[in-house]
Amino acid sequence: MGHTPRKRFGQHFLHDKNIIQRIVDFVAPAPNEHIVEIGPGQGALTIPFLRILGELEVIEIDRDLIPALKRRAEDKGHLIVYEADALTFDFMPLIEKKGAMRLIGNLPYNISTPLIFHVLAYAEHIRDMHFMLQKEVVHRIAALPSTKEYGRLSIMVQYHCKAEALCDVSPDAFYPPPEVESSIVRLVPYHGIAPRALNYLHFANIVKTAFSHRRKTLRNSLKELINDVDWQKIPIDSHLRPEQIGVKDYVEISNQTVSH
């Protein structure tokens, strides 16, 4: 492959042409769309997207991969490479220059959750996201209430986006093969059509506190934040467990107690 995959960067390079084509089909890019790829690696997704788009922006932390990536892209279109850590990358200059963006990427599993929370801070400027993640993480993100996968991650991502697991991917689609299965997820920000928390930090704290005591009832798990008088004005059964209610219910709990 010409490059030794680095464990510290969580590198597993996608090489399965069928999976690459499925991702292109899921995203369905159109020429001149503003698409940004996180972690292009050796260009498995970069090159087919660049051929269609004509111009593509990518964020790559491993400087040793960049020269070969640029050479592969030379006659395919205009590739703009940002040598940076996607976890701290500021997307606003890209948005201010070219407008709302679409994100794609085969994300390193060791940073996938914090990376998703980082990009969700730009949700109002994102049309959609298609990411390859660890299968377990995708199923947690897209989980419905009252399932074993449903939890804090499900709620915090689904607060911002409609989440859809698209397909599973076996380890042999990558080099080196990871020890776990992968999945492709589509995240589409709501852009104001979903219930909004009056105080996002309060909402996030309620969700975090509730799921730190998952086996307890809502009334018991949230007793440090919500008293019995408060519960009387909240139209939700406080004797349910945290995984038994949906995102809009947590927004309702948060908004009814926001002054406390």
Secondary structure as GFF3:
##gff-version 3
##sequence-region A 1 260
A	DSSP	three_ten_helix	7	9	.	.	.	ID=ss1
A	DSSP	beta_strand	13	14	.	.	.	ID=ss2
A	DSSP	alpha_helix	17	27	.	.	.	ID=ss3
A	DSSP	beta_strand	35	38	.	.	.	ID=ss4
A	DSSP	alpha_helix	46	53	.	.	.	ID=ss5
A	DSSP	beta_strand	55	60	.	.	.	ID=ss6
A	DSSP	three_ten_helix	63	65	.	.	.	ID=ss7
A	DSSP	alpha_helix	66	73	.	.	.	ID=ss8
A	DSSP	beta_strand	78	83	.	.	.	ID=ss9
A	DSSP	alpha_helix	92	98	.	.	.	ID=ss10
A	DSSP	beta_strand	101	106	.	.	.	ID=ss11
A	DSSP	three_ten_helix	109	111	.	.	.	ID=ss12
A	DSSP	alpha_helix	112	120	.	.	.	ID=ss13
A	DSSP	three_ten_helix	123	125	.	.	.	ID=ss14
A	DSSP	beta_strand	126	134	.	.	.	ID=ss15
A	DSSP	alpha_helix	135	141	.	.	.	ID=ss16
A	DSSP	alpha_helix	152	160	.	.	.	ID=ss17
A	DSSP	beta_strand	161	169	.	.	.	ID=ss18
A	DSSP	three_ten_helix	171	173	.	.	.	ID=ss19
A	DSSP	beta_strand	174	175	.	.	.	ID=ss20
A	DSSP	beta_strand	182	189	.	.	.	ID=ss21
A	DSSP	alpha_helix	200	211	.	.	.	ID=ss22
A	DSSP	alpha_helix	218	221	.	.	.	ID=ss23
A	DSSP	alpha_helix	228	232	.	.	.	ID=ss24
A	DSSP	three_ten_helix	242	244	.	.	.	ID=ss25
A	DSSP	alpha_helix	247	256	.	.	.	ID=ss26
###
